């Protein structure tokens, strides 16, 4: 058996190939609320939450005007964006509804609650919040037993804070 990876390792930022940088920025900054941190003309932009250098890179280096890959091909399934709590996830849902962004699905996984959608370039996105690990479902051996059940979007939306006056 190989030695496990260091427990402090985290997945950092992601770079997404997009066809139209302005359209991608309108979605990620205008709808989801990320902040533009740096821009390289019409070719690339780096966005984040909370002032970090970047969580997402958007670029048109190899994809300007391109089309999403067809179904049945390999590639990224989705990018998962972790929200710190249920109220923040509820706010994300409110933003999606306000901007009429269609959802692909929503699920309660026992360990987390998730909303699934696609960005304007067809990149899959999961917006989710984790439950406290003490509340995670376990099997008879004590192992994590993730599930996929329905997520009550109305109950989630009820936890959304009111939009700020600058919104």
C-alpha positions as a printed NumPy array, in Angstrom:
array([[  0.   ,   0.   ,   0.   ],
       [  1.326,   3.438,  -0.866],
       [  1.843,   6.203,   1.657],
       [ -1.176,   8.565,   1.8  ],
       [ -0.832,  12.131,   0.607],
       [ -0.171,  14.74 ,   3.319],
       [ -3.493,  15.601,   5.025],
       [ -2.837,  19.331,   4.624],
       [ -2.874,  19.16 ,   0.823],
       [ -5.74 ,  21.136,  -0.727],
       [ -6.899,  21.658,  -4.28 ],
       [ -6.155,  25.23 ,  -5.22 ],
       [ -7.389,  27.296,  -8.123],
       [ -8.861,  26.111, -11.398],
       [ -8.415,  27.551, -14.894],
       [-11.343,  27.273, -17.268],
       [-11.167,  27.634, -21.02 ],
       [-13.973,  29.939, -22.127],
       [-15.172,  31.122, -25.528],
       [-16.027,  34.689, -24.499],
       [-14.253,  36.341, -21.582],
       [-16.831,  39.105, -21.103],
       [-19.668,  36.573, -20.963],
       [-17.741,  34.454, -18.459],
       [-16.992,  37.491, -16.26 ],
       [-20.648,  38.539, -16.379],
       [-21.573,  35.102, -15.037],
       [-18.855,  34.511, -12.447],
       [-18.673,  38.118, -11.168],
       [-22.118,  39.44 , -12.047],
       [-24.174,  36.397, -11.054],
       [-22.083,  34.417,  -8.554],
       [-20.377,  37.476,  -7.042],
       [-16.684,  36.667,  -7.446],
       [-14.374,  39.693,  -7.653],
       [-12.053,  40.469, -10.549],
       [ -8.488,  40.425,  -9.222],
       [ -6.436,  40.789, -12.404],
       [ -7.053,  40.916, -16.1  ],
       [ -4.859,  40.309, -19.141],
       [ -6.733,  42.22 , -21.843],
       [ -9.366,  40.208, -23.706],
       [ -7.536,  36.9  , -23.138],
       [ -7.607,  36.104, -19.428],
       [ -8.93 ,  37.159, -16.05 ],
       [ -8.383,  35.979, -12.509],
       [-11.225,  36.111,  -9.998],
       [-11.624,  35.276,  -6.32 ],
       [-13.676,  35.458,  -3.181],
       [-12.402,  37.362,  -0.164],
       [ -9.385,  39.004,  -1.797],
       [ -7.388,  35.825,  -2.504],
       [ -5.108,  36.15 ,  -5.558],
       [ -7.418,  33.888,  -7.566],
       [ -9.678,  30.927,  -7.187],
       [-10.688,  30.775, -10.842],
       [ -8.722,  31.681, -13.933],
       [-10.769,  32.289, -17.067],
       [ -8.912,  32.266, -20.346],
       [ -9.466,  32.251, -24.108],
       [ -5.908,  31.229, -24.98 ],
       [ -7.024,  28.075, -26.81 ],
       [-10.783,  28.517, -26.809],
       [-11.85 ,  31.976, -28.055],
       [-15.121,  31.48 , -29.929],
       [-14.994,  27.748, -29.244],
       [-17.735,  25.293, -28.43 ],
       [-18.079,  23.058, -25.359],
       [-16.864,  19.478, -25.773],
       [-19.614,  17.133, -26.932],
       [-21.24 ,  14.723, -24.473],
       [-19.488,  11.389, -24.192],
       [-15.971,  12.842, -24.163],
       [-13.475,  13.035, -21.332],
       [-12.67 ,  16.205, -19.449],
       [-13.72 ,  18.106, -16.392],
       [-17.079,  16.943, -14.982],
       [-17.565,  19.963, -12.76 ],
       [-15.839,  22.515, -10.581],
       [-17.025,  22.424,  -6.975],
       [-17.25 ,  25.765,  -5.179],
       [-17.433,  25.365,  -1.397],
       [-19.555,  27.889,   0.495],
       [-18.795,  28.407,   4.2  ],
       [-22.348,  27.855,   5.422],
       [-25.932,  27.136,   4.397],
       [-26.937,  30.844,   4.362],
       [-24.168,  31.581,   1.832],
       [-25.326,  28.701,  -0.366],
       [-28.88 ,  30.035,  -0.07 ],
       [-27.628,  33.44 ,  -1.238],
       [-26.025,  31.773,  -4.258],
       [-29.349,  30.099,  -5.068],
       [-31.121,  33.465,  -4.781],
       [-28.62 ,  35.004,  -7.221],
       [-29.138,  32.169,  -9.707],
       [-32.915,  32.576,  -9.542],
       [-32.688,  36.369,  -9.93 ],
       [-30.535,  35.932, -13.053],
       [-32.728,  33.117, -14.401],
       [-29.83 ,  30.657, -14.491],
       [-31.228,  27.147, -14.995],
       [-30.249,  24.426, -12.551],
       [-29.217,  20.938, -13.632],
       [-30.104,  19.551, -10.226],
       [-29.799,  19.802,  -6.468],
       [-28.989,  17.119,  -3.917],
       [-28.56 ,  16.38 ,  -0.255],
       [-25.535,  14.076,  -0.027],
       [-25.679,  13.603,   3.73 ],
       [-22.204,  15.102,   4.075],
       [-23.122,  18.179,   2.039],
       [-25.882,  20.013,   0.198],
       [-25.29 ,  20.863,  -3.447],
       [-26.716,  22.777,  -6.393],
       [-25.639,  21.812,  -9.912],
       [-25.586,  24.035, -13.005],
       [-23.507,  24.962, -16.034],
       [-21.68 ,  28.18 , -16.786],
       [-22.257,  29.894, -20.161],
       [-19.53 ,  27.723, -21.721],
       [-21.076,  24.452, -20.581],
       [-18.593,  23.897, -17.744],
       [-20.275,  21.972, -14.937],
       [-20.452,  23.727, -11.577],
       [-21.364,  22.405,  -8.154],
       [-22.139,  25.011,  -5.492],
       [-22.143,  23.303,  -2.1  ],
       [-21.753,  23.55 ,   1.636],
       [-20.456,  20.82 ,   3.919],
       [-22.223,  19.654,   7.031],
       [-20.32 ,  19.358,  10.286],
       [-18.328,  16.093,  10.038],
       [-19.928,  14.925,  13.298],
       [-23.28 ,  14.836,  11.449],
       [-22.048,  12.848,   8.435],
       [-23.932,   9.591,   7.882],
       [-21.94 ,   6.462,   8.7  ],
       [-22.405,   2.79 ,   7.917],
       [-22.183,  -0.077,  10.403],
       [-18.356,  -0.035,  10.129],
       [-18.206,   3.71 ,  10.855],
       [-17.244,   4.576,   7.286],
       [-18.747,   7.638,   5.587],
       [-22.003,   6.685,   3.813],
       [-22.713,   9.475,   1.348],
       [-26.207,   9.557,  -0.11 ],
       [-27.998,  11.358,  -2.907],
       [-31.408,  12.591,  -1.904],
       [-33.521,  15.573,  -2.84 ],
       [-32.529,  19.027,  -1.599],
       [-35.444,  21.207,  -0.498],
       [-34.668,  24.371,  -2.461],
       [-37.533,  26.338,  -0.896],
       [-36.227,  25.619,   2.614],
       [-32.714,  26.52 ,   1.498],
       [-33.882,  29.758,  -0.129],
       [-35.635,  30.736,   3.109],
       [-32.18 ,  30.951,   4.708],
       [-30.874,  33.477,   2.171],
       [-29.867,  36.79 ,   3.686],
       [-31.425,  39.866,   2.124],
       [-29.332,  41.359,  -0.677],
       [-27.061,  44.155,   0.438],
       [-27.925,  47.755,  -0.591],
       [-24.98 ,  47.702,  -3.041],
       [-26.448,  44.664,  -4.878]])
